[in-house]
Amino acid sequence: MLDSRPCNVTTPQQLDSEIRDILFLDNVQRGDEISGTLHVYYTDDNVKSATLVPVLESRGVYFAWHKVSEL
């Protein structure tokens, strides 16, 4: 489940890296770990342009975006 995994990023590349980690863990475990909501804490709106966001969204993951002043 993603609900307990905070994601603190400052660039789209960092978010893509986090998503790759989530996908990798899903592949090596049971294959059903991706569900729920990924809470993304970010400082710049460009983070939302990460190329792998649609991959998780297509698997039913909801992104909760939390803009903060600094990480």
ROKOL-253998 format. One record per residue: residue number from 1; x negated, y negated, z of N, C-alpha, C in turn. Coordinates in nm, 2 decimals. Example, Ala and Ser with C-alpha at 12.3 -4.5 7.8 and 13.67 -1.06 7.14 Angstrom:
BEGIN
@num: 1	n.c1: -1.32	n.c2: 0.57	n.c3: 0.78	ca.c1: -1.23	ca.c2: 0.45	ca.c3: 0.78	c.c1: -1.32	c.c2: 0.33	c.c3: 0.78
@num: 2	n.c1: -1.28	n.c2: 0.22	n.c3: 0.71	ca.c1: -1.37	ca.c2: 0.11	ca.c3: 0.71	c.c1: -1.29	c.c2: 0.00	c.c3: 0.79
# end
This chain:
BEGIN
@num: 1	n.c1: -0.08	n.c2: 0.12	n.c3: 0.00	ca.c1: 0.00	ca.c2: 0.00	ca.c3: 0.00	c.c1: -0.09	c.c2: -0.12	c.c3: 0.00
@num: 2	n.c1: -0.04	n.c2: -0.22	n.c3: -0.07	ca.c1: -0.12	ca.c2: -0.35	ca.c3: -0.08	c.c1: -0.09	c.c2: -0.45	c.c3: 0.03
@num: 3	n.c1: 0.03	n.c2: -0.43	n.c3: 0.10	ca.c1: 0.07	ca.c2: -0.53	ca.c3: 0.19	c.c1: -0.03	c.c2: -0.56	c.c3: 0.30
@num: 4	n.c1: -0.12	n.c2: -0.47	n.c3: 0.33	ca.c1: -0.22	ca.c2: -0.49	ca.c3: 0.44	c.c1: -0.35	c.c2: -0.54	c.c3: 0.38
@num: 5	n.c1: -0.36	n.c2: -0.56	n.c3: 0.25	ca.c1: -0.49	ca.c2: -0.60	ca.c3: 0.19	c.c1: -0.49	c.c2: -0.74	c.c3: 0.15
@num: 6	n.c1: -0.55	n.c2: -0.83	n.c3: 0.23	ca.c1: -0.56	ca.c2: -0.97	ca.c3: 0.18	c.c1: -0.66	c.c2: -0.99	c.c3: 0.07
@num: 7	n.c1: -0.64	n.c2: -1.08	n.c3: -0.02	ca.c1: -0.72	ca.c2: -1.10	ca.c3: -0.13	c.c1: -0.76	c.c2: -1.24	c.c3: -0.13
@num: 8	n.c1: -0.88	n.c2: -1.28	n.c3: -0.09	ca.c1: -0.93	ca.c2: -1.41	ca.c3: -0.08	c.c1: -1.02	c.c2: -1.44	c.c3: -0.20
@num: 9	n.c1: -0.98	n.c2: -1.52	n.c3: -0.30	ca.c1: -1.06	ca.c2: -1.54	ca.c3: -0.42	c.c1: -1.07	c.c2: -1.69	c.c3: -0.46
@num: 10	n.c1: -1.17	n.c2: -1.73	n.c3: -0.53	ca.c1: -1.18	ca.c2: -1.86	ca.c3: -0.58	c.c1: -1.19	c.c2: -1.87	c.c3: -0.73
@num: 11	n.c1: -1.20	n.c2: -1.76	n.c3: -0.80	ca.c1: -1.21	ca.c2: -1.76	ca.c3: -0.94	c.c1: -1.13	c.c2: -1.65	c.c3: -1.00
@num: 12	n.c1: -1.08	n.c2: -1.66	n.c3: -1.13	ca.c1: -1.01	ca.c2: -1.55	ca.c3: -1.19	c.c1: -1.10	c.c2: -1.42	c.c3: -1.20
@num: 13	n.c1: -1.23	n.c2: -1.44	n.c3: -1.21	ca.c1: -1.32	ca.c2: -1.33	ca.c3: -1.22	c.c1: -1.32	c.c2: -1.25	c.c3: -1.09
@num: 14	n.c1: -1.32	n.c2: -1.32	n.c3: -0.98	ca.c1: -1.31	ca.c2: -1.26	ca.c3: -0.85	c.c1: -1.18	c.c2: -1.18	c.c3: -0.83
@num: 15	n.c1: -1.07	n.c2: -1.23	n.c3: -0.88	ca.c1: -0.94	ca.c2: -1.16	ca.c3: -0.87	c.c1: -0.94	c.c2: -1.04	c.c3: -0.95
@num: 16	n.c1: -1.00	n.c2: -1.05	n.c3: -1.08	ca.c1: -1.01	ca.c2: -0.93	ca.c3: -1.16	c.c1: -1.09	c.c2: -0.82	c.c3: -1.09
@num: 17	n.c1: -1.20	n.c2: -0.86	n.c3: -1.03	ca.c1: -1.28	ca.c2: -0.77	ca.c3: -0.96	c.c1: -1.21	c.c2: -0.70	c.c3: -0.84
@num: 18	n.c1: -1.13	n.c2: -0.77	n.c3: -0.77	ca.c1: -1.05	ca.c2: -0.72	ca.c3: -0.66	c.c1: -0.94	c.c2: -0.62	c.c3: -0.72
@num: 19	n.c1: -0.88	n.c2: -0.66	n.c3: -0.84	ca.c1: -0.78	ca.c2: -0.57	ca.c3: -0.90	c.c1: -0.85	c.c2: -0.44	c.c3: -0.95
@num: 20	n.c1: -0.97	n.c2: -0.45	n.c3: -1.01	ca.c1: -1.05	ca.c2: -0.33	ca.c3: -1.05	c.c1: -1.07	c.c2: -0.24	c.c3: -0.93
@num: 21	n.c1: -1.11	n.c2: -0.30	n.c3: -0.82	ca.c1: -1.13	ca.c2: -0.22	ca.c3: -0.69	c.c1: -1.00	c.c2: -0.14	c.c3: -0.66
@num: 22	n.c1: -0.89	n.c2: -0.21	n.c3: -0.66	ca.c1: -0.76	ca.c2: -0.15	ca.c3: -0.63	c.c1: -0.73	c.c2: -0.04	c.c3: -0.72
@num: 23	n.c1: -0.75	n.c2: -0.06	n.c3: -0.85	ca.c1: -0.72	ca.c2: 0.04	ca.c3: -0.95	c.c1: -0.81	c.c2: 0.16	c.c3: -0.93
@num: 24	n.c1: -0.94	n.c2: 0.14	n.c3: -0.90	ca.c1: -1.04	ca.c2: 0.25	ca.c3: -0.88	c.c1: -0.99	c.c2: 0.33	c.c3: -0.76
@num: 25	n.c1: -0.96	n.c2: 0.26	n.c3: -0.65	ca.c1: -0.92	ca.c2: 0.34	ca.c3: -0.53	c.c1: -0.79	c.c2: 0.42	c.c3: -0.56
@num: 26	n.c1: -0.70	n.c2: 0.36	n.c3: -0.64	ca.c1: -0.58	ca.c2: 0.44	ca.c3: -0.67	c.c1: -0.62	c.c2: 0.56	c.c3: -0.75
@num: 27	n.c1: -0.71	n.c2: 0.55	n.c3: -0.84	ca.c1: -0.75	ca.c2: 0.67	ca.c3: -0.93	c.c1: -0.82	c.c2: 0.78	c.c3: -0.84
@num: 28	n.c1: -0.90	n.c2: 0.74	n.c3: -0.74	ca.c1: -0.97	ca.c2: 0.84	ca.c3: -0.67	c.c1: -0.89	c.c2: 0.90	c.c3: -0.55
@num: 29	n.c1: -0.78	n.c2: 0.83	n.c3: -0.52	ca.c1: -0.70	ca.c2: 0.88	ca.c3: -0.41	c.c1: -0.58	c.c2: 0.96	c.c3: -0.47
@num: 30	n.c1: -0.47	n.c2: 0.94	n.c3: -0.41	ca.c1: -0.35	ca.c2: 1.01	ca.c3: -0.46	c.c1: -0.29	c.c2: 0.97	c.c3: -0.59
@num: 31	n.c1: -0.32	n.c2: 0.85	n.c3: -0.63	ca.c1: -0.26	ca.c2: 0.79	ca.c3: -0.75	c.c1: -0.13	c.c2: 0.72	c.c3: -0.73
@num: 32	n.c1: -0.09	n.c2: 0.70	n.c3: -0.60	ca.c1: 0.03	ca.c2: 0.63	ca.c3: -0.57	c.c1: 0.01	c.c2: 0.51	c.c3: -0.47
@num: 33	n.c1: -0.11	n.c2: 0.47	n.c3: -0.46	ca.c1: -0.15	ca.c2: 0.36	ca.c3: -0.37	c.c1: -0.10	c.c2: 0.22	c.c3: -0.41
@num: 34	n.c1: -0.07	n.c2: 0.21	n.c3: -0.54	ca.c1: -0.04	ca.c2: 0.07	ca.c3: -0.58	c.c1: 0.11	c.c2: 0.05	c.c3: -0.57
@num: 35	n.c1: 0.15	n.c2: -0.02	n.c3: -0.48	ca.c1: 0.29	ca.c2: -0.06	ca.c3: -0.46	c.c1: 0.30	c.c2: -0.18	c.c3: -0.36
@num: 36	n.c1: 0.41	n.c2: -0.24	n.c3: -0.36	ca.c1: 0.43	ca.c2: -0.35	ca.c3: -0.27	c.c1: 0.38	c.c2: -0.49	c.c3: -0.32
@num: 37	n.c1: 0.32	n.c2: -0.56	n.c3: -0.23	ca.c1: 0.29	ca.c2: -0.70	ca.c3: -0.26	c.c1: 0.14	c.c2: -0.72	c.c3: -0.24
@num: 38	n.c1: 0.07	n.c2: -0.79	n.c3: -0.33	ca.c1: -0.07	ca.c2: -0.83	ca.c3: -0.31	c.c1: -0.07	c.c2: -0.98	c.c3: -0.27
@num: 39	n.c1: -0.11	n.c2: -1.01	n.c3: -0.15	ca.c1: -0.12	ca.c2: -1.14	ca.c3: -0.11	c.c1: -0.25	c.c2: -1.20	c.c3: -0.15
@num: 40	n.c1: -0.25	n.c2: -1.30	n.c3: -0.24	ca.c1: -0.37	ca.c2: -1.36	ca.c3: -0.29	c.c1: -0.38	c.c2: -1.51	c.c3: -0.24
@num: 41	n.c1: -0.49	n.c2: -1.53	n.c3: -0.17	ca.c1: -0.52	ca.c2: -1.66	ca.c3: -0.11	c.c1: -0.63	c.c2: -1.72	c.c3: -0.20
@num: 42	n.c1: -0.60	n.c2: -1.84	n.c3: -0.25	ca.c1: -0.68	ca.c2: -1.90	ca.c3: -0.35	c.c1: -0.69	c.c2: -2.05	c.c3: -0.33
@num: 43	n.c1: -0.79	n.c2: -2.11	n.c3: -0.39	ca.c1: -0.81	ca.c2: -2.26	ca.c3: -0.38	c.c1: -0.78	c.c2: -2.33	c.c3: -0.51
@num: 44	n.c1: -0.79	n.c2: -2.26	n.c3: -0.62	ca.c1: -0.77	ca.c2: -2.32	ca.c3: -0.75	c.c1: -0.67	c.c2: -2.24	c.c3: -0.83
@num: 45	n.c1: -0.57	n.c2: -2.31	n.c3: -0.89	ca.c1: -0.47	ca.c2: -2.25	ca.c3: -0.97	c.c1: -0.52	c.c2: -2.16	c.c3: -1.09
@num: 46	n.c1: -0.64	n.c2: -2.19	n.c3: -1.13	ca.c1: -0.69	ca.c2: -2.11	ca.c3: -1.24	c.c1: -0.70	c.c2: -1.96	c.c3: -1.21
@num: 47	n.c1: -0.71	n.c2: -1.93	n.c3: -1.08	ca.c1: -0.71	ca.c2: -1.79	ca.c3: -1.03	c.c1: -0.60	c.c2: -1.71	c.c3: -1.09
@num: 48	n.c1: -0.48	n.c2: -1.77	n.c3: -1.11	ca.c1: -0.37	ca.c2: -1.70	ca.c3: -1.16	c.c1: -0.38	c.c2: -1.66	c.c3: -1.31
@num: 49	n.c1: -0.49	n.c2: -1.70	n.c3: -1.38	ca.c1: -0.51	ca.c2: -1.66	ca.c3: -1.51	c.c1: -0.60	c.c2: -1.54	c.c3: -1.52
@num: 50	n.c1: -0.62	n.c2: -1.47	n.c3: -1.41	ca.c1: -0.70	ca.c2: -1.35	ca.c3: -1.42	c.c1: -0.64	c.c2: -1.25	c.c3: -1.52
@num: 51	n.c1: -0.72	n.c2: -1.18	n.c3: -1.60	ca.c1: -0.67	ca.c2: -1.10	ca.c3: -1.71	c.c1: -0.60	c.c2: -0.97	c.c3: -1.66
@num: 52	n.c1: -0.63	n.c2: -0.93	n.c3: -1.54	ca.c1: -0.58	ca.c2: -0.80	ca.c3: -1.49	c.c1: -0.45	c.c2: -0.81	c.c3: -1.41
@num: 53	n.c1: -0.40	n.c2: -0.93	n.c3: -1.39	ca.c1: -0.28	ca.c2: -0.95	ca.c3: -1.32	c.c1: -0.16	c.c2: -0.88	c.c3: -1.38
@num: 54	n.c1: -0.14	n.c2: -0.89	n.c3: -1.51	ca.c1: -0.03	ca.c2: -0.81	ca.c3: -1.58	c.c1: -0.04	c.c2: -0.66	c.c3: -1.56
@num: 55	n.c1: -0.16	n.c2: -0.61	n.c3: -1.54	ca.c1: -0.18	ca.c2: -0.47	ca.c3: -1.53	c.c1: -0.11	c.c2: -0.42	c.c3: -1.40
@num: 56	n.c1: -0.13	n.c2: -0.49	n.c3: -1.29	ca.c1: -0.07	ca.c2: -0.46	ca.c3: -1.16	c.c1: 0.08	c.c2: -0.49	c.c3: -1.17
@num: 57	n.c1: 0.12	n.c2: -0.60	n.c3: -1.23	ca.c1: 0.26	ca.c2: -0.64	ca.c3: -1.24	c.c1: 0.34	c.c2: -0.53	c.c3: -1.31
@num: 58	n.c1: 0.27	n.c2: -0.47	n.c3: -1.41	ca.c1: 0.34	ca.c2: -0.37	ca.c3: -1.49	c.c1: 0.36	c.c2: -0.24	c.c3: -1.41
@num: 59	n.c1: 0.29	n.c2: -0.23	n.c3: -1.30	ca.c1: 0.30	ca.c2: -0.11	ca.c3: -1.21	c.c1: 0.39	c.c2: -0.14	c.c3: -1.09
@num: 60	n.c1: 0.46	n.c2: -0.25	n.c3: -1.10	ca.c1: 0.55	ca.c2: -0.29	ca.c3: -1.00	c.c1: 0.50	c.c2: -0.37	c.c3: -0.88
@num: 61	n.c1: 0.38	n.c2: -0.42	n.c3: -0.89	ca.c1: 0.32	ca.c2: -0.50	ca.c3: -0.78	c.c1: 0.37	c.c2: -0.64	c.c3: -0.79
@num: 62	n.c1: 0.41	n.c2: -0.70	n.c3: -0.68	ca.c1: 0.45	ca.c2: -0.84	ca.c3: -0.68	c.c1: 0.33	c.c2: -0.91	c.c3: -0.62
@num: 63	n.c1: 0.30	n.c2: -1.03	n.c3: -0.68	ca.c1: 0.19	ca.c2: -1.11	ca.c3: -0.64	c.c1: 0.25	c.c2: -1.23	c.c3: -0.55
@num: 64	n.c1: 0.20	n.c2: -1.24	n.c3: -0.43	ca.c1: 0.24	ca.c2: -1.35	ca.c3: -0.34	c.c1: 0.12	c.c2: -1.45	c.c3: -0.34
@num: 65	n.c1: 0.14	n.c2: -1.56	n.c3: -0.40	ca.c1: 0.03	ca.c2: -1.66	ca.c3: -0.42	c.c1: 0.03	c.c2: -1.75	c.c3: -0.30
@num: 66	n.c1: -0.08	n.c2: -1.77	n.c3: -0.24	ca.c1: -0.09	ca.c2: -1.86	ca.c3: -0.12	c.c1: -0.21	c.c2: -1.96	c.c3: -0.15
@num: 67	n.c1: -0.18	n.c2: -2.08	n.c3: -0.18	ca.c1: -0.28	ca.c2: -2.18	ca.c3: -0.21	c.c1: -0.33	c.c2: -2.24	c.c3: -0.07
@num: 68	n.c1: -0.46	n.c2: -2.23	n.c3: -0.05	ca.c1: -0.52	ca.c2: -2.29	ca.c3: 0.07	c.c1: -0.62	c.c2: -2.39	c.c3: 0.03
@num: 69	n.c1: -0.66	n.c2: -2.48	n.c3: 0.13	ca.c1: -0.75	ca.c2: -2.58	ca.c3: 0.10	c.c1: -0.90	c.c2: -2.53	c.c3: 0.09
@num: 70	n.c1: -0.93	n.c2: -2.43	n.c3: 0.17	ca.c1: -1.06	ca.c2: -2.37	ca.c3: 0.16	c.c1: -1.05	c.c2: -2.22	c.c3: 0.21
@num: 71	n.c1: -1.14	n.c2: -2.14	n.c3: 0.16	ca.c1: -1.15	ca.c2: -2.00	ca.c3: 0.21	c.c1: -1.26	c.c2: -1.98	c.c3: 0.30
# end
